[in-house]
Amino acid sequence: MHAVVCIQQVPDTQELQVDFNAGAIKRGGVPLVVNPFDEFAIEEAVRLKEKHGGNVTAVTLGPPSADEALRTALAMGCDGAVHLLDEAFDGGDTWATAVALAKAVEKVGEYDVLFFGKATVDGDTGQVAPRVAALLELPMLNFVAKIDEIDFDAKAVKVERLLETGREVVRAPLPAAISVVKEINEPRYPSLLGIRKAKKVDVPTWDAAALGLDAESVGSAGSLCKMERLYQPPARAGGEIVPGEPADAAKAVAEKLIDQGII
Ligand SMILES: Cc1cc2nc3c(=O)[nH]c(=O)nc-3n(C[C@H](O)[C@H](O)[C@H](O)COP(=O)(O)OP(=O)(O)OC[C@H]3O[C@@H](n4cnc5c(N)ncnc54)[C@H](O)[C@@H]3O)c2cc1C
């Protein structure tokens, strides 16, 4: 069994700051973490390895600091990691990011499952996983809350997808791309031994040329979307607080809504 997990390093949501002048989420001077949904993806891949044997490779595209995210993945139980690092990748949209990731996954070699988080907490588009799956012509199972069955010999997987109204059970052949939601597991904390071992792992860095891509097809040059404007909508005016006991206040609110023709 070989699972590949795509992870992104993101600013800690508690410390998220937006630089409206630069039109970007601040990355310098704020704590950076593994995207929380990607921790569930790492955990699921490592659990598959523990149950069925094999190995797990983590892949990230990001600045030099993203090495830390890969070390966390290694400390959680991944066996290898690859860092896509090149100034040519800067400013990429979800398309350009997916093009580079898809090439990297092909270069990593044969795999059974390609894991993703359902979305990142900063960009939050949820587009990267389906784009990579489409480029690699893989079945895309997204919002997966449970892997019911997986058979690496028969090359088949059955999962439960989390919908707003319930769960959908889906079968697909392997290799498949799976994006996970937080209901799937409880990610482990890296052990001290794991952290020590992770520091010693040799993590290769691949640039665009190593992926067989020219600089024009990645990063801002290869992006299909250009950000026009990043702004904060004006704060809404505060509402009215109706004082009194809950039953009286509720009655007063209802009367006000009736007076204003809202209900
Ligand atoms: C015009 C434009 C310019 C941009 N410029 C920048 C910029 O300069 N710097 C910057 O940091 N961002 C930039 N972004 C945002 C960047 O496109 C996204 O961070 C990136 O494409 C991932 O999209 P997302 O965050 O919506 O991920 P989603 O699609 O929500 O992520 C889903 C899953 O895909 C995987 N994944 C996502 N990104 C990566 C990754 N990089 N490596 C490995 N796995 C990943 C993870 O498993 C993740 O959980 C830009 C976006 C646009 C549109």
Ligand as a Chemical Component Dictionary entry (heavy atoms), coordinates in Angstrom:
data_LIG
# 
_chem_comp.id                   LIG 
_chem_comp.type                 NON-POLYMER 
_chem_comp.pdbx_formal_charge   0 
_chem_comp.three_letter_code    LIG 
# 
loop_
_chem_comp_atom.comp_id 
_chem_comp_atom.atom_id 
_chem_comp_atom.alt_atom_id 
_chem_comp_atom.type_symbol 
_chem_comp_atom.charge 
_chem_comp_atom.model_Cartn_x 
_chem_comp_atom.model_Cartn_y 
_chem_comp_atom.model_Cartn_z 
_chem_comp_atom.pdbx_ordinal 
LIG C1  C1  C 0 -4.551 34.930 -8.149 1  
LIG C2  C2  C 0 -4.160 34.146 -6.934 2  
LIG C3  C3  C 0 -2.906 34.379 -6.379 3  
LIG C4  C4  C 0 -2.522 33.685 -5.237 4  
LIG N1  N1  N 0 -1.320 33.940 -4.704 5  
LIG C5  C5  C 0 -0.910 33.259 -3.628 6  
LIG C6  C6  C 0 0.374  33.503 -3.058 7  
LIG O1  O1  O 0 1.141  34.323 -3.532 8  
LIG N2  N2  N 0 0.750  32.772 -1.948 9  
LIG C7  C7  C 0 -0.093 31.836 -1.424 10 
LIG O2  O2  O 0 0.290  31.205 -0.428 11 
LIG N3  N3  N 0 -1.309 31.591 -1.934 12 
LIG C8  C8  C 0 -1.736 32.273 -3.021 13 
LIG N4  N4  N 0 -2.962 32.042 -3.533 14 
LIG C9  C9  C 0 -3.774 31.035 -2.920 15 
LIG C10 C10 C 0 -3.398 29.713 -3.519 16 
LIG O3  O3  O 0 -3.918 29.624 -4.807 17 
LIG C11 C11 C 0 -4.002 28.629 -2.683 18 
LIG O4  O4  O 0 -3.368 28.665 -1.415 19 
LIG C12 C12 C 0 -3.752 27.251 -3.237 20 
LIG O5  O5  O 0 -4.021 27.157 -4.615 21 
LIG C13 C13 C 0 -4.642 26.246 -2.538 22 
LIG O6  O6  O 0 -5.982 26.628 -2.683 23 
LIG P1  P1  P 0 -6.870 26.565 -1.424 24 
LIG O7  O7  O 0 -6.118 27.208 -0.304 25 
LIG O8  O8  O 0 -8.214 27.064 -1.753 26 
LIG O9  O9  O 0 -6.896 24.977 -1.179 27 
LIG P2  P2  P 0 -8.128 23.950 -1.176 28 
LIG O10 O10 O 0 -8.509 23.605 -2.566 29 
LIG O11 O11 O 0 -9.191 24.435 -0.251 30 
LIG O12 O12 O 0 -7.307 22.758 -0.501 31 
LIG C14 C14 C 0 -7.808 21.419 -0.520 32 
LIG C15 C15 C 0 -6.683 20.487 -0.192 33 
LIG O13 O13 O 0 -5.714 20.482 -1.245 34 
LIG C16 C16 C 0 -4.419 20.267 -0.691 35 
LIG N5  N5  N 0 -3.573 21.426 -0.983 36 
LIG C17 C17 C 0 -3.971 22.708 -1.162 37 
LIG N6  N6  N 0 -2.888 23.484 -1.386 38 
LIG C18 C18 C 0 -1.816 22.679 -1.328 39 
LIG C19 C19 C 0 -0.421 22.887 -1.456 40 
LIG N7  N7  N 0 0.081  24.106 -1.691 41 
LIG N8  N8  N 0 0.410  21.837 -1.329 42 
LIG C20 C20 C 0 -0.081 20.601 -1.108 43 
LIG N9  N9  N 0 -1.395 20.332 -0.955 44 
LIG C21 C21 C 0 -2.246 21.360 -1.071 45 
LIG C22 C22 C 0 -4.609 20.057 0.801  46 
LIG O14 O14 O 0 -4.814 18.677 1.039  47 
LIG C23 C23 C 0 -5.893 20.828 1.063  48 
LIG O15 O15 O 0 -6.566 20.417 2.247  49 
LIG C24 C24 C 0 -3.393 32.726 -4.652 50 
LIG C25 C25 C 0 -4.646 32.506 -5.220 51 
LIG C26 C26 C 0 -5.042 33.214 -6.346 52 
LIG C27 C27 C 0 -6.401 32.959 -6.932 53 
# 
loop_
_chem_comp_bond.comp_id 
_chem_comp_bond.atom_id_1 
_chem_comp_bond.atom_id_2 
_chem_comp_bond.value_order 
_chem_comp_bond.pdbx_ordinal 
LIG C1  C2  SING 1  
LIG C2  C3  SING 2  
LIG C2  C26 DOUB 3  
LIG C3  C4  DOUB 4  
LIG C4  N1  SING 5  
LIG C4  C24 SING 6  
LIG N1  C5  DOUB 7  
LIG C5  C6  SING 8  
LIG C5  C8  SING 9  
LIG C6  O1  DOUB 10 
LIG C6  N2  SING 11 
LIG N2  C7  SING 12 
LIG C7  O2  DOUB 13 
LIG C7  N3  SING 14 
LIG N3  C8  DOUB 15 
LIG C8  N4  SING 16 
LIG N4  C9  SING 17 
LIG N4  C24 SING 18 
LIG C9  C10 SING 19 
LIG C10 O3  SING 20 
LIG C10 C11 SING 21 
LIG C11 O4  SING 22 
LIG C11 C12 SING 23 
LIG C12 O5  SING 24 
LIG C12 C13 SING 25 
LIG C13 O6  SING 26 
LIG O6  P1  SING 27 
LIG P1  O7  DOUB 28 
LIG P1  O8  SING 29 
LIG P1  O9  SING 30 
LIG O9  P2  SING 31 
LIG P2  O10 DOUB 32 
LIG P2  O11 SING 33 
LIG P2  O12 SING 34 
LIG O12 C14 SING 35 
LIG C14 C15 SING 36 
LIG C15 O13 SING 37 
LIG C15 C23 SING 38 
LIG O13 C16 SING 39 
LIG C16 N5  SING 40 
LIG C16 C22 SING 41 
LIG N5  C17 SING 42 
LIG N5  C21 SING 43 
LIG C17 N6  DOUB 44 
LIG N6  C18 SING 45 
LIG C18 C19 SING 46 
LIG C18 C21 DOUB 47 
LIG C19 N7  SING 48 
LIG C19 N8  DOUB 49 
LIG N8  C20 SING 50 
LIG C20 N9  DOUB 51 
LIG N9  C21 SING 52 
LIG C22 O14 SING 53 
LIG C22 C23 SING 54 
LIG C23 O15 SING 55 
LIG C24 C25 DOUB 56 
LIG C25 C26 SING 57 
LIG C26 C27 SING 58 
# 
